Amino acid sequence: MKHYKTLSELHRDNGWPAPQNPLFSIVGCQSACPLGNREYTTDSYMIAFKKIKSGTIMYGKTPYDHDNGSMFFTKPRQIIEMKDLELEEQGFMLFIHEDYLYRNELYSIIQQYAFFDYETNEAIHLSPAEELIVWELYNKINIEYLTNPDEFTREIILSHVASILKYVQRFYKRQFIDRKQLSGRIVSKFNAALKQHLNNGKLKEDGLPSVTSLASQLLLSPRYLSDLLKQETGKTAMELIHVYLITEAKNLLRSGDKGIAEIAFQLGFENASYFSRLFKKQTGLRPLDFKHTLN
């Protein structure tokens, strides 16, 4: 797998025109606008809009209609690959080298957007109205990109990039709501995976279940899973794991035949003190106090 440190090298190997700026580039996509039928990484963020004519875009590993445009996002050193896709005429990719963000507020803000940790199959599928918003902002960026640069160019470009990211955050929330039936199935599968982890004795063997391991079972990225669950339940994946474990802890405490340390070990906690702190955070009571209330 090749890693590209510069945008010039990335453009040259893909047969694209040389970038106007060594740290920021735009690639306008035609029907043959690949990310290469190969894997590679860069030192850049990528914001891409593509309209699929044929091939498959997946929503959480579930086939999804792709009549509308799709956007996806990658961060520096994230593996990039898409295969066997035929595109409509219009599309674009923005490459933003991480050094281009230096001393701009977007340098820290961009790292807070969870969708840069989503997989490409978890793309945002835009409505026609949303496409118009994205194209309007893209056109403003493109004008600045093609104009002779001055002291304002970088700040103007990054302000429009920031606007795209804010809109996309709104669009993702809309998509989660629109796909509520699918997200409901994910919640059920998530709870089933948690129950299986507990019933198979994996808590004693492997400790507390991680969001990463559960997301892998559901064929989702951890950030996408947490965001989807947050939209549907109001809690992140880790918060739901804690709620589930404390519910099980309450059941074990009600049985009355096991001590606090034994229950903590059975539920996969490395020590009883961590278990007690989490239990109090969730219930307002220490495990022993909760047990006393039952009597």
VEXLOKOL-439771 format. One line per field, with one value per residue (C-alpha): residue in one letter; z, x, y. Coordinates in steps of 0.02 Angstrom, whole numbers. Layout:
BEGIN
resn <- (a, ...) .
c3 <- (Z, ...) .
c1 <- (X, ...) .
c2 <- (Y, ...) .
This chain:
BEGIN
resn <- (m, k, h, y, k, t, l, s, e, l, h, r, d, n, g, w, p, a, p, q, n, p, l, f, s, i, v, g, c, q, s, a, c, p, l, g, n, r, e, y, t, t, d, s, y, m, i, a, f, k, k, i, k, s, g, t, i, m, y, g, k, t, p, y, d, h, d, n, g, s, m, f, f, t, k, p, r, q, i, i, e, m, k, d, l, e, l, e, e, q, g, f, m, l, f, i, h, e, d, y, l, y, r, n, e, l, y, s, i, i, q, q, y, a, f, f, d, y, e, t, n, e, a, i, h, l, s, p, a, e, e, l, i, v, w, e, l, y, n, k, i, n, i, e, y, l, t, n, p, d, e, f, t, r, e, i, i, l, s, h, v, a, s, i, l, k, y, v, q, r, f, y, k, r, q, f, i, d, r, k, q, l, s, g, r, i, v, s, k, f, n, a, a, l, k, q, h, l, n, n, g, k, l, k, e, d, g, l, p, s, v, t, s, l, a, s, q, l, l, l, s, p, r, y, l, s, d, l, l, k, q, e, t, g, k, t, a, m, e, l, i, h, v, y, l, i, t, e, a, k, n, l, l, r, s, g, d, k, g, i, a, e, i, a, f, q, l, g, f, e, n, a, s, y, f, s, r, l, f, k, k, q, t, g, l, r, p, l, d, f, k, h, t, l, n) .
c3 <- (0, -50, 62, -19, 80, -53, -160, -312, -301, -275, -429, -537, -498, -533, -695, -631, -675, -555, -403, -399, -219, -144, 11, -60, -220, -312, -428, -536, -567, -735, -763, -748, -584, -481, -314, -398, -391, -257, -78, -26, 113, 115, 238, 187, 228, 84, 54, -94, -186, -311, -405, -440, -608, -573, -441, -258, -116, 50, 201, 354, 246, 190, 4, -16, -165, -240, -358, -268, -239, -99, 4, 105, 204, 247, 365, 354, 347, 326, 191, 32, -92, -201, -335, -488, -486, -638, -603, -672, -753, -602, -443, -350, -223, -109, -37, 113, 176, 366, 355, 259, 418, 528, 638, 575, 693, 577, 627, 790, 739, 593, 711, 806, 657, 684, 500, 460, 556, 458, 323, 141, 142, 277, 158, 173, 35, -11, -58, -213, -102, -3, -164, -214, -50, -70, -251, -207, -76, -190, -329, -209, -159, -341, -386, -249, -298, -479, -439, -411, -224, -104, 85, 100, -10, 120, 251, 125, 61, 236, 288, 146, 192, 371, 307, 207, 363, 468, 337, 321, 508, 488, 337, 433, 571, 440, 365, 533, 558, 381, 407, 578, 533, 492, 645, 753, 687, 730, 909, 922, 849, 965, 1118, 1054, 1032, 1210, 1277, 1181, 1250, 1426, 1403, 1317, 1467, 1370, 1510, 1621, 1479, 1380, 1504, 1462, 1282, 1179, 1058, 924, 945, 945, 794, 702, 734, 662, 512, 559, 608, 796, 771, 652, 771, 918, 819, 754, 930, 1001, 876, 911, 1100, 1163, 1223, 1143, 1119, 1275, 1379, 1324, 1368, 1543, 1563, 1510, 1631, 1778, 1741, 1749, 1909, 1988, 1944, 2023, 2179, 2197, 2200, 2362, 2353, 2280, 2348, 2264, 2206, 2135, 2038, 1971, 1910, 1832, 1734, 1666, 1777, 1820, 1997, 2114, 2141, 1957, 1958, 2115, 2040, 1880, 1977, 2084, 1931, 1850, 2003, 2132, 2254, 2290, 2255, 2441, 2477, 2335, 2408, 2579, 2503, 2442, 2621) .
c1 <- (0, 72, 70, 67, 150, 117, -34, 78, 130, -50, -108, 35, 6, -181, -157, -240, -183, -54, -134, -148, -89, 35, -75, -252, -322, -484, -516, -672, -743, -803, -867, -688, -636, -568, -487, -390, -430, -299, -274, -174, -159, -119, -75, -235, -418, -533, -711, -790, -956, -999, -1157, -1163, -1224, -1186, -1096, -1144, -1145, -1192, -1278, -1210, -1170, -1352, -1388, -1453, -1525, -1404, -1510, -1447, -1270, -1165, -1031, -897, -748, -575, -442, -252, -179, -349, -355, -442, -517, -672, -694, -800, -900, -963, -1005, -1116, -1030, -1027, -931, -781, -647, -568, -398, -343, -168, -164, -29, -152, -257, -113, -162, -340, -484, -535, -374, -454, -636, -618, -558, -721, -829, -867, -902, -716, -707, -850, -816, -850, -999, -1075, -1085, -1213, -1344, -1401, -1575, -1587, -1604, -1450, -1352, -1388, -1316, -1158, -1133, -1155, -1018, -907, -922, -868, -717, -676, -679, -553, -448, -434, -406, -232, -204, -190, -186, -372, -381, -344, -463, -604, -581, -576, -730, -827, -755, -813, -988, -993, -948, -1081, -1213, -1157, -1177, -1357, -1381, -1320, -1445, -1582, -1522, -1526, -1704, -1757, -1683, -1764, -1826, -1648, -1575, -1705, -1643, -1465, -1517, -1595, -1440, -1328, -1427, -1424, -1235, -1217, -1327, -1229, -1066, -1135, -1218, -1067, -957, -850, -855, -747, -631, -616, -675, -795, -855, -780, -874, -749, -782, -972, -965, -861, -995, -1125, -1013, -1009, -873, -870, -906, -1051, -1126, -1115, -1190, -1332, -1371, -1361, -1491, -1606, -1585, -1505, -1354, -1188, -1133, -1022, -1162, -1279, -1147, -1137, -1326, -1338, -1202, -1276, -1446, -1364, -1275, -1441, -1511, -1360, -1371, -1555, -1511, -1418, -1295, -1142, -1025, -983, -810, -879, -1014, -887, -775, -922, -969, -794, -730, -546, -578, -723, -685, -712, -872, -932, -895, -989, -1134, -1149, -1137, -1282, -1393, -1339, -1300, -1151, -1183, -1184, -1307, -1418, -1413, -1464, -1616, -1678, -1685) .
c2 <- (0, 169, 322, 494, 633, 765, 807, 829, 647, 591, 689, 626, 442, 458, 554, 712, 889, 961, 1046, 1235, 1233, 1106, 1089, 1103, 1029, 999, 855, 873, 700, 638, 461, 399, 479, 335, 327, 189, 4, -7, 47, 199, 329, 514, 653, 742, 753, 712, 772, 684, 698, 561, 515, 330, 266, 83, -18, -29, 95, 18, 93, 5, -147, -145, -112, 64, 154, 279, 383, 537, 596, 524, 609, 525, 584, 519, 584, 579, 403, 322, 188, 247, 126, 112, -19, -56, 106, 198, 380, 514, 664, 778, 749, 815, 776, 905, 860, 963, 928, 937, 1073, 1184, 1194, 1253, 1402, 1399, 1357, 1216, 1125, 1068, 1077, 956, 820, 829, 777, 593, 558, 565, 401, 320, 193, 238, 120, 233, 382, 520, 511, 686, 743, 855, 1009, 958, 931, 1112, 1176, 1072, 1125, 1308, 1297, 1193, 1324, 1461, 1357, 1321, 1506, 1544, 1393, 1450, 1634, 1703, 1679, 1825, 1847, 1806, 1650, 1516, 1588, 1605, 1427, 1355, 1453, 1371, 1199, 1229, 1269, 1107, 1008, 1093, 1057, 876, 854, 911, 797, 644, 678, 686, 521, 434, 494, 443, 270, 246, 72, 18, 102, 15, -152, -101, -62, -235, -317, -217, -275, -454, -447, -381, -521, -651, -583, -603, -773, -851, -818, -696, -567, -676, -724, -562, -429, -289, -285, -144, -33, -83, -270, -248, -132, -261, -393, -275, -231, -48, 75, 116, 302, 268, 142, 262, 406, 297, 232, 409, 467, 320, 299, 459, 360, 314, 134, 140, 216, 76, -54, 21, 26, -157, -211, -117, -193, -365, -313, -267, -438, -523, -414, -459, -644, -609, -754, -667, -535, -370, -425, -588, -496, -371, -513, -605, -449, -427, -285, -292, -233, -205, -20, 23, -78, 14, 185, 145, 71, 228, 339, 245, 220, 349, 207, 98, -87, -128, 12, -48, -223, -155, -67, -236, -297) .
